[in-house]
Structures are given as structure tokens and as C-alpha cells.
Amino acid sequence: MRELIQLSVPGMKCGGCVSSIEAALNNEVGVTYVDISLETKTVSVKSNLPASTLIGALKVAGYEATEDSAEYGERA
């Protein structure tokens, strides 16, 4: 089951950051969708991976991230 996970990435400041974050997440097996908002500094990821794995991938890429606490509940 794929789950939509919302992450907050406060250190995201430019288009280069967006590209790096998108690449880091798309390299994770199990990620099927990534949508990034530079304006709100949020990332939506559809994946069957736990948020901690996605956060770890972003940490390796040089970005601190946290799971957004809002309930999204979207499943595909």
C-alpha cells in the first residue's frame, strides 16, 4: 500500500535544493511520486517506505527534514 507522506524541509532555499531533494527521494526503491513546494518548504512523497527512511535519504543528501504532523490519510 502506498501512503502519502508530507515532509518539512526548512533548509530548502533554491531550485538546486529542489533538484537534489527530488533526486535523493527518487533514488529510494518504493518511492512512486515526489511533489516539492519551494514556497512552503514541503515535500509530498508517495511511498511504501516509512517516513524515517525518507528523512534518512534527505539527511544523506544534506537536508534536515521532519514529518509534517498533519493528517493526510491519502492512499493509493
ABEGO torsion letter per residue (X at the ends): XBBBBBBBBAABABAAAAAAAAAAAAABBGBABBBBBAAAGBBBBBBABBAAAAAAAAAAAGBBBBBBABBAGBBX
